[in-house]
Amino acid sequence: MTADYKTPPHNTDAEQAVLGGIMLDGGEERSQKVLAMLKPESFYNKAHGAIFEAVRDLLKRNQPVDLLTVSDELGRRGQLEQTGGFAYLAEISKGVPSVANIVHYAAAVRDCAMERYAISKLAEATEMLYTRSTMNAVEKLEAVSTLTSQISDYAKTGNRRGARALIDVMDDWLREVEGRFDNTGAHRGLSTGIPSLDAMLEPKGLVKGSLFVIGARPKMGKTTLYSQMAINTAMREKLPAVLFSLEMPDKQIFERMVGQASGVNTDIFYRGSDNDTDFALANGHAMELVQSGNLFIDDTPGITLAHIVAESRRIKREKGAVGMVMVDYLTLMTGEKADRNDLSFGLITKGLKNLAKELGCVVVLLTQLNRDLEKRTNKRPLPSDSRDTGQIEQDCDYWLGIYREGAYDENYPQHETELLLRLNRHGKTGVVYAEQKNGAIYDADQLAYQAKAAEREAKPQKRGGF
């Protein structure tokens, strides 16, 4: 029976070399790199984890790190004897093959820690599948998928889910703050691709982990903005964008994207063009979109929240990250069983918000608005106009309405568009003016449009005074 027992992955020599090397290194740059890679729980030997924690705390207090200071710190904590005493600290310090290689030794320790974490989660998944419970098979498989995502996240970040000490949260926060000022942009928010809207969202941008809702009546340009944000995420942000379309087939979405990326009117794909350069331009941009490898379209009809979650997790596992998950649109989804539609769709918005936090991405959700808004004199949309659910206002981090006066007045310029940022948990709100042409949204001269809007508002008041 004992022959079948397998010891969890660990590397005692590497653990000793890391600890001894840090004590000899004295807190130099190599030691700082090791601190960023490992945590006390990364060590299989609990005594080694306690020693590492003592070393980490000394460095955070800007205290010197050597054999004597570490011994004193462990003694102050009442852990010196438990960790082998001064003699053991001296032994591991002497046994370091090379201080120059402690980052390499730390990588070996981290690899074993990740393998142990994966074994633990997979065992948890196996036990869940074997155990008879109130969960049905689909719910169990969704839970297994969550555990798999946790393994993937831990492999990339070294962070476990669940309650974390504030010191660990602070460490991660400090690294993120530093990352916001580097050139990679990995830790800043995402952009929308509409410069004036991005300026309104500055300095944070679209914060990762957020739910961004776009609401409008039909034919206002929801899908146009949705696909344009996807192109921006894939081409400018260099991150995957996953589009779930319940309204349009994938080929139509791709055609729309080609037109938006190239600036070519997509009518040429139906009636041809006298200008051969239009086709060449469209084809060139189509290849750029494809070669980016960052755009994914799922046009499965009537999809469920579980389907969106599973596919989004799969893309993250394959690509390492997800920039945006985009859903067009809410009320076409198959909701969970509930007494009322608003409760059913409320569960979906909660689930999408949780997905944004889990994947560290922005989830963009399109929603139709109630027809009642058209009875108002001012038909500009509000978050409370969202059809079949009031939960959206509570769950979303951003709520953007799209409005075209031309949809109600044929004498009004049809291309003029207002992007109404009504809710923004992370910054200011306001109106951004844009223009829709050939199935794409373009930025507009904000000052000129503001002056035009003020002039239009003043005219009725003037007439009323006569």
Contacts in CASP RR format, 6 or more apart in sequence:
PFRMAT RR
TARGET T0000
AUTHOR 0000-0000-0000
METHOD contacts of the structure
MODEL  1
MTADYKTPPHNTDAEQAVLGGIMLDGGEERSQKVLAMLKPESFYNKAHGA
IFEAVRDLLKRNQPVDLLTVSDELGRRGQLEQTGGFAYLAEISKGVPSVA
NIVHYAAAVRDCAMERYAISKLAEATEMLYTRSTMNAVEKLEAVSTLTSQ
ISDYAKTGNRRGARALIDVMDDWLREVEGRFDNTGAHRGLSTGIPSLDAM
LEPKGLVKGSLFVIGARPKMGKTTLYSQMAINTAMREKLPAVLFSLEMPD
KQIFERMVGQASGVNTDIFYRGSDNDTDFALANGHAMELVQSGNLFIDDT
PGITLAHIVAESRRIKREKGAVGMVMVDYLTLMTGEKADRNDLSFGLITK
GLKNLAKELGCVVVLLTQLNRDLEKRTNKRPLPSDSRDTGQIEQDCDYWL
GIYREGAYDENYPQHETELLLRLNRHGKTGVVYAEQKNGAIYDADQLAYQ
AKAAEREAKPQKRGGF
8 44 0 8 1.000
8 115 0 8 1.000
8 116 0 8 1.000
8 119 0 8 1.000
9 44 0 8 1.000
9 111 0 8 1.000
9 112 0 8 1.000
9 115 0 8 1.000
9 116 0 8 1.000
9 119 0 8 1.000
10 44 0 8 1.000
10 45 0 8 1.000
10 112 0 8 1.000
10 116 0 8 1.000
11 44 0 8 1.000
11 108 0 8 1.000
11 109 0 8 1.000
11 112 0 8 1.000
12 44 0 8 1.000
12 45 0 8 1.000
14 105 0 8 1.000
14 106 0 8 1.000
14 108 0 8 1.000
14 109 0 8 1.000
14 112 0 8 1.000
15 43 0 8 1.000
15 44 0 8 1.000
15 45 0 8 1.000
15 48 0 8 1.000
15 109 0 8 1.000
16 48 0 8 1.000
16 92 0 8 1.000
16 95 0 8 1.000
16 96 0 8 1.000
17 92 0 8 1.000
17 95 0 8 1.000
17 96 0 8 1.000
17 97 0 8 1.000
17 101 0 8 1.000
17 102 0 8 1.000
17 105 0 8 1.000
18 34 0 8 1.000
18 38 0 8 1.000
18 52 0 8 1.000
18 102 0 8 1.000
18 105 0 8 1.000
18 106 0 8 1.000
18 109 0 8 1.000
19 48 0 8 1.000
19 51 0 8 1.000
19 52 0 8 1.000
19 55 0 8 1.000
19 92 0 8 1.000
20 89 0 8 1.000
20 92 0 8 1.000
20 93 0 8 1.000
20 95 0 8 1.000
20 96 0 8 1.000
21 93 0 8 1.000
21 96 0 8 1.000
21 99 0 8 1.000
21 102 0 8 1.000
21 105 0 8 1.000
22 31 0 8 1.000
22 34 0 8 1.000
22 55 0 8 1.000
22 65 0 8 1.000
22 102 0 8 1.000
23 55 0 8 1.000
23 65 0 8 1.000
23 66 0 8 1.000
23 67 0 8 1.000
23 70 0 8 1.000
23 89 0 8 1.000
23 93 0 8 1.000
24 66 0 8 1.000
24 93 0 8 1.000
24 96 0 8 1.000
24 99 0 8 1.000
25 31 0 8 1.000
25 65 0 8 1.000
25 99 0 8 1.000
25 102 0 8 1.000
26 64 0 8 1.000
26 65 0 8 1.000
26 66 0 8 1.000
27 59 0 8 1.000
27 65 0 8 1.000
30 99 0 8 1.000
30 100 0 8 1.000
30 102 0 8 1.000
30 103 0 8 1.000
31 59 0 8 1.000
31 65 0 8 1.000
31 102 0 8 1.000
32 59 0 8 1.000
33 103 0 8 1.000
33 106 0 8 1.000
34 102 0 8 1.000
34 103 0 8 1.000
34 106 0 8 1.000
35 56 0 8 1.000
35 59 0 8 1.000
36 175 0 8 1.000
37 103 0 8 1.000
37 106 0 8 1.000
37 107 0 8 1.000
37 110 0 8 1.000
38 52 0 8 1.000
38 106 0 8 1.000
38 109 0 8 1.000
38 110 0 8 1.000
38 113 0 8 1.000
39 158 0 8 1.000
39 168 0 8 1.000
40 49 0 8 1.000
40 50 0 8 1.000
40 52 0 8 1.000
40 53 0 8 1.000
40 56 0 8 1.000
41 49 0 8 1.000
41 113 0 8 1.000
41 160 0 8 1.000
42 49 0 8 1.000
42 52 0 8 1.000
42 109 0 8 1.000
42 110 0 8 1.000
42 113 0 8 1.000
43 49 0 8 1.000
43 52 0 8 1.000
43 109 0 8 1.000
43 113 0 8 1.000
44 112 0 8 1.000
44 113 0 8 1.000
44 116 0 8 1.000
47 82 0 8 1.000
47 83 0 8 1.000
47 84 0 8 1.000
47 88 0 8 1.000
48 83 0 8 1.000
50 74 0 8 1.000
50 77 0 8 1.000
50 79 0 8 1.000
50 82 0 8 1.000
50 83 0 8 1.000
51 70 0 8 1.000
51 74 0 8 1.000
51 83 0 8 1.000
51 89 0 8 1.000
54 70 0 8 1.000
54 73 0 8 1.000
54 74 0 8 1.000
54 77 0 8 1.000
54 79 0 8 1.000
55 65 0 8 1.000
55 70 0 8 1.000
55 73 0 8 1.000
57 73 0 8 1.000
58 64 0 8 1.000
58 65 0 8 1.000
58 69 0 8 1.000
58 70 0 8 1.000
58 73 0 8 1.000
59 65 0 8 1.000
60 167 0 8 1.000
63 69 0 8 1.000
67 86 0 8 1.000
67 89 0 8 1.000
67 90 0 8 1.000
67 93 0 8 1.000
70 89 0 8 1.000
71 80 0 8 1.000
71 85 0 8 1.000
71 86 0 8 1.000
71 89 0 8 1.000
74 80 0 8 1.000
74 83 0 8 1.000
74 85 0 8 1.000
74 89 0 8 1.000
80 86 0 8 1.000
83 89 0 8 1.000
96 102 0 8 1.000
110 158 0 8 1.000
114 154 0 8 1.000
114 155 0 8 1.000
114 158 0 8 1.000
117 151 0 8 1.000
117 154 0 8 1.000
117 160 0 8 1.000
118 151 0 8 1.000
118 154 0 8 1.000
118 155 0 8 1.000
121 147 0 8 1.000
121 148 0 8 1.000
121 150 0 8 1.000
121 151 0 8 1.000
122 147 0 8 1.000
122 151 0 8 1.000
124 147 0 8 1.000
125 143 0 8 1.000
125 144 0 8 1.000
125 147 0 8 1.000
125 148 0 8 1.000
128 135 0 8 1.000
128 140 0 8 1.000
128 143 0 8 1.000
128 144 0 8 1.000
129 140 0 8 1.000
129 144 0 8 1.000
135 143 0 8 1.000
138 306 0 8 1.000
142 306 0 8 1.000
142 309 0 8 1.000
142 310 0 8 1.000
145 309 0 8 1.000
145 310 0 8 1.000
145 313 0 8 1.000
146 313 0 8 1.000
146 358 0 8 1.000
148 313 0 8 1.000
148 317 0 8 1.000
149 313 0 8 1.000
149 316 0 8 1.000
149 317 0 8 1.000
149 358 0 8 1.000
149 359 0 8 1.000
150 160 0 8 1.000
150 161 0 8 1.000
152 316 0 8 1.000
152 317 0 8 1.000
152 320 0 8 1.000
153 159 0 8 1.000
153 161 0 8 1.000
154 160 0 8 1.000
156 320 0 8 1.000
159 168 0 8 1.000
159 172 0 8 1.000
176 187 0 8 1.000
177 187 0 8 1.000
179 185 0 8 1.000
179 186 0 8 1.000
179 187 0 8 1.000
180 187 0 8 1.000
180 188 0 8 1.000
188 204 0 8 1.000
188 205 0 8 1.000
189 204 0 8 1.000
189 205 0 8 1.000
189 206 0 8 1.000
189 207 0 8 1.000
189 208 0 8 1.000
190 205 0 8 1.000
190 206 0 8 1.000
190 208 0 8 1.000
190 233 0 8 1.000
190 237 0 8 1.000
190 239 0 8 1.000
190 323 0 8 1.000
190 324 0 8 1.000
190 362 0 8 1.000
191 198 0 8 1.000
191 201 0 8 1.000
191 205 0 8 1.000
191 206 0 8 1.000
191 232 0 8 1.000
191 236 0 8 1.000
191 237 0 8 1.000
192 198 0 8 1.000
192 201 0 8 1.000
192 206 0 8 1.000
192 229 0 8 1.000
192 232 0 8 1.000
193 228 0 8 1.000
193 229 0 8 1.000
193 232 0 8 1.000
193 236 0 8 1.000
194 225 0 8 1.000
194 228 0 8 1.000
194 419 0 8 1.000
194 432 0 8 1.000
194 434 0 8 1.000
194 441 0 8 1.000
194 443 0 8 1.000
195 443 0 8 1.000
196 432 0 8 1.000
196 433 0 8 1.000
196 434 0 8 1.000
196 443 0 8 1.000
196 444 0 8 1.000
196 446 0 8 1.000
197 419 0 8 1.000
197 421 0 8 1.000
197 432 0 8 1.000
197 434 0 8 1.000
198 205 0 8 1.000
200 421 0 8 1.000
200 428 0 8 1.000
200 429 0 8 1.000
200 430 0 8 1.000
200 432 0 8 1.000
201 421 0 8 1.000
201 424 0 8 1.000
201 426 0 8 1.000
201 427 0 8 1.000
204 426 0 8 1.000
204 427 0 8 1.000
205 426 0 8 1.000
206 212 0 8 1.000
206 362 0 8 1.000
206 398 0 8 1.000
207 362 0 8 1.000
207 397 0 8 1.000
207 426 0 8 1.000
208 323 0 8 1.000
208 356 0 8 1.000
208 360 0 8 1.000
208 361 0 8 1.000
208 362 0 8 1.000
209 356 0 8 1.000
209 357 0 8 1.000
209 359 0 8 1.000
209 360 0 8 1.000
209 361 0 8 1.000
209 362 0 8 1.000
209 363 0 8 1.000
209 397 0 8 1.000
210 356 0 8 1.000
210 362 0 8 1.000
210 363 0 8 1.000
210 397 0 8 1.000
210 398 0 8 1.000
210 425 0 8 1.000
210 426 0 8 1.000
211 349 0 8 1.000
211 352 0 8 1.000
211 353 0 8 1.000
211 356 0 8 1.000
211 362 0 8 1.000
211 363 0 8 1.000
211 365 0 8 1.000
211 395 0 8 1.000
211 396 0 8 1.000
211 397 0 8 1.000
211 398 0 8 1.000
212 362 0 8 1.000
212 363 0 8 1.000
212 364 0 8 1.000
212 365 0 8 1.000
212 396 0 8 1.000
212 397 0 8 1.000
212 398 0 8 1.000
212 400 0 8 1.000
213 364 0 8 1.000
213 365 0 8 1.000
213 366 0 8 1.000
213 367 0 8 1.000
213 383 0 8 1.000
213 386 0 8 1.000
213 392 0 8 1.000
213 396 0 8 1.000
213 398 0 8 1.000
213 399 0 8 1.000
213 400 0 8 1.000
214 222 0 8 1.000
214 225 0 8 1.000
214 226 0 8 1.000
214 364 0 8 1.000
214 365 0 8 1.000
214 366 0 8 1.000
214 367 0 8 1.000
214 400 0 8 1.000
214 401 0 8 1.000
214 402 0 8 1.000
215 222 0 8 1.000
215 366 0 8 1.000
215 367 0 8 1.000
215 368 0 8 1.000
215 369 0 8 1.000
215 381 0 8 1.000
215 385 0 8 1.000
215 386 0 8 1.000
215 399 0 8 1.000
215 400 0 8 1.000
215 401 0 8 1.000
215 402 0 8 1.000
216 222 0 8 1.000
216 368 0 8 1.000
216 369 0 8 1.000
216 381 0 8 1.000
216 401 0 8 1.000
216 402 0 8 1.000
216 403 0 8 1.000
217 368 0 8 1.000
217 369 0 8 1.000
217 371 0 8 1.000
217 373 0 8 1.000
217 374 0 8 1.000
217 381 0 8 1.000
217 407 0 8 1.000
218 368 0 8 1.000
219 407 0 8 1.000
220 402 0 8 1.000
220 403 0 8 1.000
220 404 0 8 1.000
220 407 0 8 1.000
220 417 0 8 1.000
221 402 0 8 1.000
221 404 0 8 1.000
221 417 0 8 1.000
221 436 0 8 1.000
221 441 0 8 1.000
222 328 0 8 1.000
222 329 0 8 1.000
222 366 0 8 1.000
222 402 0 8 1.000
223 247 0 8 1.000
223 248 0 8 1.000
223 253 0 8 1.000
223 256 0 8 1.000
223 328 0 8 1.000
223 366 0 8 1.000
224 256 0 8 1.000
224 260 0 8 1.000
224 436 0 8 1.000
224 439 0 8 1.000
224 440 0 8 1.000
224 441 0 8 1.000
225 402 0 8 1.000
225 419 0 8 1.000
225 441 0 8 1.000
226 243 0 8 1.000
226 326 0 8 1.000
226 328 0 8 1.000
226 364 0 8 1.000
226 366 0 8 1.000
227 243 0 8 1.000
227 253 0 8 1.000
227 256 0 8 1.000
227 257 0 8 1.000
227 260 0 8 1.000
228 260 0 8 1.000
228 440 0 8 1.000
228 441 0 8 1.000
229 241 0 8 1.000
229 324 0 8 1.000
229 326 0 8 1.000
229 364 0 8 1.000
230 241 0 8 1.000
230 243 0 8 1.000
230 257 0 8 1.000
230 295 0 8 1.000
230 324 0 8 1.000
230 326 0 8 1.000
231 241 0 8 1.000
231 257 0 8 1.000
231 260 0 8 1.000
231 261 0 8 1.000
231 289 0 8 1.000
231 295 0 8 1.000
233 239 0 8 1.000
233 240 0 8 1.000
233 241 0 8 1.000
233 294 0 8 1.000
233 323 0 8 1.000
233 324 0 8 1.000
234 240 0 8 1.000
234 241 0 8 1.000
234 289 0 8 1.000
234 292 0 8 1.000
234 293 0 8 1.000
234 294 0 8 1.000
234 295 0 8 1.000
235 261 0 8 1.000
235 288 0 8 1.000
235 289 0 8 1.000
235 292 0 8 1.000
235 294 0 8 1.000
237 323 0 8 1.000
238 292 0 8 1.000
238 294 0 8 1.000
239 294 0 8 1.000
239 321 0 8 1.000
239 322 0 8 1.000
239 323 0 8 1.000
239 324 0 8 1.000
239 361 0 8 1.000
240 293 0 8 1.000
240 294 0 8 1.000
240 295 0 8 1.000
240 296 0 8 1.000
240 315 0 8 1.000
240 316 0 8 1.000
240 319 0 8 1.000
240 321 0 8 1.000
240 322 0 8 1.000
240 323 0 8 1.000
241 294 0 8 1.000
241 295 0 8 1.000
241 296 0 8 1.000
241 322 0 8 1.000
241 323 0 8 1.000
241 324 0 8 1.000
241 325 0 8 1.000
241 326 0 8 1.000
242 296 0 8 1.000
242 298 0 8 1.000
242 311 0 8 1.000
242 312 0 8 1.000
242 315 0 8 1.000
242 322 0 8 1.000
242 324 0 8 1.000
242 325 0 8 1.000
242 326 0 8 1.000
243 253 0 8 1.000
243 295 0 8 1.000
243 296 0 8 1.000
243 297 0 8 1.000
243 298 0 8 1.000
243 326 0 8 1.000
243 328 0 8 1.000
244 298 0 8 1.000
244 299 0 8 1.000
244 300 0 8 1.000
244 303 0 8 1.000
244 308 0 8 1.000
244 311 0 8 1.000
244 325 0 8 1.000
244 326 0 8 1.000
244 327 0 8 1.000
244 328 0 8 1.000
245 253 0 8 1.000
245 297 0 8 1.000
245 298 0 8 1.000
245 299 0 8 1.000
245 328 0 8 1.000
246 299 0 8 1.000
246 301 0 8 1.000
246 302 0 8 1.000
246 303 0 8 1.000
246 327 0 8 1.000
246 328 0 8 1.000
246 329 0 8 1.000
246 332 0 8 1.000
246 333 0 8 1.000
247 328 0 8 1.000
247 329 0 8 1.000
247 332 0 8 1.000
248 256 0 8 1.000
248 299 0 8 1.000
248 328 0 8 1.000
249 299 0 8 1.000
250 297 0 8 1.000
250 298 0 8 1.000
250 299 0 8 1.000
253 297 0 8 1.000
253 299 0 8 1.000
254 286 0 8 1.000
254 289 0 8 1.000
254 297 0 8 1.000
255 266 0 8 1.000
255 269 0 8 1.000
256 266 0 8 1.000
256 439 0 8 1.000
257 289 0 8 1.000
257 295 0 8 1.000
258 264 0 8 1.000
258 266 0 8 1.000
258 282 0 8 1.000
258 285 0 8 1.000
258 286 0 8 1.000
258 289 0 8 1.000
259 265 0 8 1.000
259 266 0 8 1.000
259 282 0 8 1.000
259 285 0 8 1.000
259 438 0 8 1.000
259 439 0 8 1.000
259 440 0 8 1.000
260 439 0 8 1.000
260 440 0 8 1.000
261 285 0 8 1.000
261 286 0 8 1.000
261 288 0 8 1.000
261 289 0 8 1.000
262 281 0 8 1.000
262 282 0 8 1.000
262 284 0 8 1.000
262 285 0 8 1.000
262 286 0 8 1.000
263 281 0 8 1.000
263 438 0 8 1.000
263 440 0 8 1.000
264 278 0 8 1.000
264 281 0 8 1.000
264 282 0 8 1.000
264 438 0 8 1.000
265 278 0 8 1.000
265 438 0 8 1.000
266 438 0 8 1.000
266 439 0 8 1.000
268 278 0 8 1.000
268 279 0 8 1.000
268 282 0 8 1.000
269 282 0 8 1.000
273 279 0 8 1.000
289 295 0 8 1.000
294 319 0 8 1.000
296 315 0 8 1.000
298 307 0 8 1.000
298 311 0 8 1.000
300 307 0 8 1.000
302 332 0 8 1.000
302 333 0 8 1.000
302 334 0 8 1.000
303 333 0 8 1.000
303 334 0 8 1.000
304 333 0 8 1.000
304 334 0 8 1.000
304 335 0 8 1.000
305 333 0 8 1.000
305 335 0 8 1.000
305 336 0 8 1.000
305 347 0 8 1.000
305 348 0 8 1.000
305 351 0 8 1.000
305 352 0 8 1.000
308 325 0 8 1.000
308 327 0 8 1.000
308 352 0 8 1.000
308 355 0 8 1.000
309 351 0 8 1.000
309 355 0 8 1.000
312 322 0 8 1.000
312 325 0 8 1.000
312 355 0 8 1.000
312 359 0 8 1.000
312 361 0 8 1.000
313 359 0 8 1.000
315 322 0 8 1.000
316 322 0 8 1.000
316 359 0 8 1.000
321 361 0 8 1.000
322 359 0 8 1.000
322 360 0 8 1.000
322 361 0 8 1.000
323 360 0 8 1.000
323 361 0 8 1.000
323 362 0 8 1.000
324 361 0 8 1.000
324 362 0 8 1.000
324 363 0 8 1.000
324 364 0 8 1.000
325 352 0 8 1.000
325 355 0 8 1.000
325 356 0 8 1.000
325 359 0 8 1.000
325 361 0 8 1.000
325 362 0 8 1.000
325 363 0 8 1.000
325 364 0 8 1.000
326 363 0 8 1.000
326 364 0 8 1.000
326 365 0 8 1.000
326 366 0 8 1.000
327 333 0 8 1.000
327 352 0 8 1.000
327 363 0 8 1.000
327 364 0 8 1.000
327 365 0 8 1.000
327 366 0 8 1.000
328 366 0 8 1.000
329 365 0 8 1.000
329 366 0 8 1.000
329 367 0 8 1.000
329 368 0 8 1.000
330 345 0 8 1.000
330 348 0 8 1.000
330 349 0 8 1.000
330 365 0 8 1.000
330 366 0 8 1.000
330 367 0 8 1.000
330 368 0 8 1.000
330 388 0 8 1.000
330 389 0 8 1.000
330 392 0 8 1.000
331 345 0 8 1.000
331 367 0 8 1.000
331 368 0 8 1.000
331 387 0 8 1.000
331 388 0 8 1.000
333 345 0 8 1.000
333 348 0 8 1.000
335 344 0 8 1.000
335 345 0 8 1.000
335 347 0 8 1.000
335 348 0 8 1.000
336 344 0 8 1.000
336 347 0 8 1.000
336 348 0 8 1.000
337 344 0 8 1.000
338 344 0 8 1.000
338 347 0 8 1.000
341 388 0 8 1.000
341 389 0 8 1.000
342 388 0 8 1.000
342 389 0 8 1.000
342 390 0 8 1.000
342 391 0 8 1.000
345 388 0 8 1.000
345 389 0 8 1.000
345 391 0 8 1.000
346 389 0 8 1.000
346 390 0 8 1.000
346 391 0 8 1.000
346 392 0 8 1.000
346 395 0 8 1.000
349 365 0 8 1.000
349 389 0 8 1.000
349 391 0 8 1.000
349 392 0 8 1.000
349 395 0 8 1.000
349 396 0 8 1.000
350 391 0 8 1.000
350 395 0 8 1.000
352 363 0 8 1.000
352 365 0 8 1.000
352 395 0 8 1.000
353 363 0 8 1.000
353 395 0 8 1.000
353 396 0 8 1.000
355 361 0 8 1.000
355 363 0 8 1.000
356 362 0 8 1.000
356 363 0 8 1.000
365 392 0 8 1.000
365 396 0 8 1.000
367 386 0 8 1.000
367 387 0 8 1.000
367 389 0 8 1.000
367 392 0 8 1.000
368 387 0 8 1.000
369 381 0 8 1.000
369 385 0 8 1.000
369 386 0 8 1.000
369 387 0 8 1.000
370 385 0 8 1.000
370 386 0 8 1.000
370 387 0 8 1.000
372 385 0 8 1.000
373 379 0 8 1.000
373 381 0 8 1.000
373 382 0 8 1.000
373 385 0 8 1.000
374 408 0 8 1.000
379 403 0 8 1.000
379 408 0 8 1.000
380 401 0 8 1.000
380 403 0 8 1.000
380 418 0 8 1.000
380 420 0 8 1.000
381 401 0 8 1.000
381 402 0 8 1.000
381 403 0 8 1.000
381 420 0 8 1.000
381 422 0 8 1.000
382 422 0 8 1.000
383 392 0 8 1.000
383 393 0 8 1.000
383 396 0 8 1.000
383 399 0 8 1.000
383 422 0 8 1.000
383 423 0 8 1.000
384 390 0 8 1.000
384 393 0 8 1.000
386 392 0 8 1.000
386 393 0 8 1.000
392 399 0 8 1.000
393 399 0 8 1.000
393 423 0 8 1.000
396 423 0 8 1.000
397 423 0 8 1.000
397 424 0 8 1.000
397 425 0 8 1.000
397 426 0 8 1.000
398 421 0 8 1.000
398 423 0 8 1.000
398 424 0 8 1.000
398 425 0 8 1.000
398 426 0 8 1.000
399 421 0 8 1.000
399 422 0 8 1.000
399 423 0 8 1.000
400 419 0 8 1.000
400 420 0 8 1.000
400 421 0 8 1.000
400 422 0 8 1.000
401 419 0 8 1.000
401 420 0 8 1.000
401 421 0 8 1.000
401 422 0 8 1.000
402 417 0 8 1.000
402 418 0 8 1.000
402 419 0 8 1.000
402 420 0 8 1.000
403 417 0 8 1.000
403 418 0 8 1.000
403 420 0 8 1.000
404 414 0 8 1.000
404 416 0 8 1.000
404 417 0 8 1.000
404 418 0 8 1.000
404 436 0 8 1.000
405 412 0 8 1.000
405 416 0 8 1.000
406 412 0 8 1.000
406 413 0 8 1.000
406 414 0 8 1.000
406 416 0 8 1.000
414 436 0 8 1.000
415 435 0 8 1.000
415 436 0 8 1.000
415 437 0 8 1.000
416 433 0 8 1.000
416 435 0 8 1.000
416 444 0 8 1.000
416 449 0 8 1.000
417 433 0 8 1.000
417 434 0 8 1.000
417 435 0 8 1.000
417 436 0 8 1.000
417 441 0 8 1.000
418 431 0 8 1.000
418 432 0 8 1.000
418 433 0 8 1.000
418 434 0 8 1.000
419 431 0 8 1.000
419 432 0 8 1.000
419 433 0 8 1.000
419 434 0 8 1.000
420 430 0 8 1.000
420 431 0 8 1.000
421 429 0 8 1.000
421 430 0 8 1.000
421 431 0 8 1.000
421 432 0 8 1.000
422 429 0 8 1.000
422 430 0 8 1.000
423 429 0 8 1.000
432 446 0 8 1.000
433 444 0 8 1.000
433 445 0 8 1.000
433 446 0 8 1.000
433 449 0 8 1.000
433 450 0 8 1.000
433 453 0 8 1.000
434 441 0 8 1.000
434 442 0 8 1.000
434 443 0 8 1.000
434 444 0 8 1.000
435 441 0 8 1.000
435 442 0 8 1.000
435 443 0 8 1.000
435 444 0 8 1.000
436 442 0 8 1.000
END
